[in-house]
Amino acid sequence: MSPVSELRSLVKQLQSSPTEQDVLATLQTLKDLTGVTEAILRESKAGLAVGKLRSHASRVVSDLAKEIVKKWKQQVEHEKQTGGKSPTTNASSRQPLRKQSTASAQVTTPTTASSTSAKPSAAGAKSDVRTAKSDGISLKMLSDATRDKCLELIYDALAFDSGAPAEQILSKAKAIESTVLNDNDGVTVAYKSKIRTLFVNLKDKNNPGLRESVVSGDIPVARLCKMTSSDMASEERKAADQKIQEENLFKTLGAGESQAETDAFQCGRCKQRKCRYRQAQTRSADEPMTTFVTCTVCNNRWKFS
């Protein structure tokens, strides 16, 4: 089986895994593979598949996916530094991918060190970020300097840490820029503002799932261009914002009302029954009032209807 076919098989297995344990098992198999090159990753679309899992609800799955993406980036960078003559490169020979052994890892490490300059850490950090310039893509193609720059911004945001082919990313970037242009009647202030909003959200290092979903087509371009910043936020950011909203609601609703002392409620944190409470109508009139309770011992707060 060729390396591409082997990776495609693992990607299909990953996407059809019914349980978290199955997903982790397949990810571990992918992590242990050697001989993974940029060409193999792009043709098999393994980079996209694993990249999406970096925003998985399970922290264990997302962390392992991040490790794999980081490892593959390092392997691709090593391949570029050695001019495609990496000892692990086997695309041309079409030999099957192998599981990484401790011995092979020890052999490749000094090779990488010897091929870098006196500033290896800075070079490595810089190479992690993929841009139109690093991909060798010229974006002076729209006969308008402002549009060319905006197209470059969108490309850089989509390519940031993607493993997708440059042609695929460029196609998506062109479609996004064109859609924003049409939605805002030309190169207007609104056009520039929307491009900036998309750039900031797409390049957010804590939201890789958005980039991967746009590049893969899971989020259509037309839909993306209508989304707000809150729509594009990561699940973690949305959860944090929701918590802040609930906290603010708790503080503001009925803030001016008198609070009564009671021992009718038990604090779930310190188990004491020394509490203050107030009530407010937070929903429609035919719905029960919301009760806000504060423990006077540990200042724990909760609400119920």
Secondary structure, 3 states (H helix, E strand, C coil): CCHHHHHHHHHHHHHCCCCHHHHHHHHHHHHHEECCCHHHHHHHCHHHHHHHHHHCCCHHHHHHHHHHHHHHHHHHHHHHHCCCCCCCCCCCCCCCCEECCHHHHHHHHHHHHHHCCCCHHHHHHHHCCCCCCCCCCCCCCCCCHHHHHHHHHHHHHHHCCCCCCHHHHHHHHHHHHHHHHHHCCCCCHHHHHHHHHHHHHHCCCCCHHHHHHHHHCCCCHHHHCCCCHHHHCCHHHHHHHHHHHHHHHHHHCCCCCCCEEECCCCCCCCCCCCEEEEEECCCCCCCCCEEEEEECCCCCEEEEC
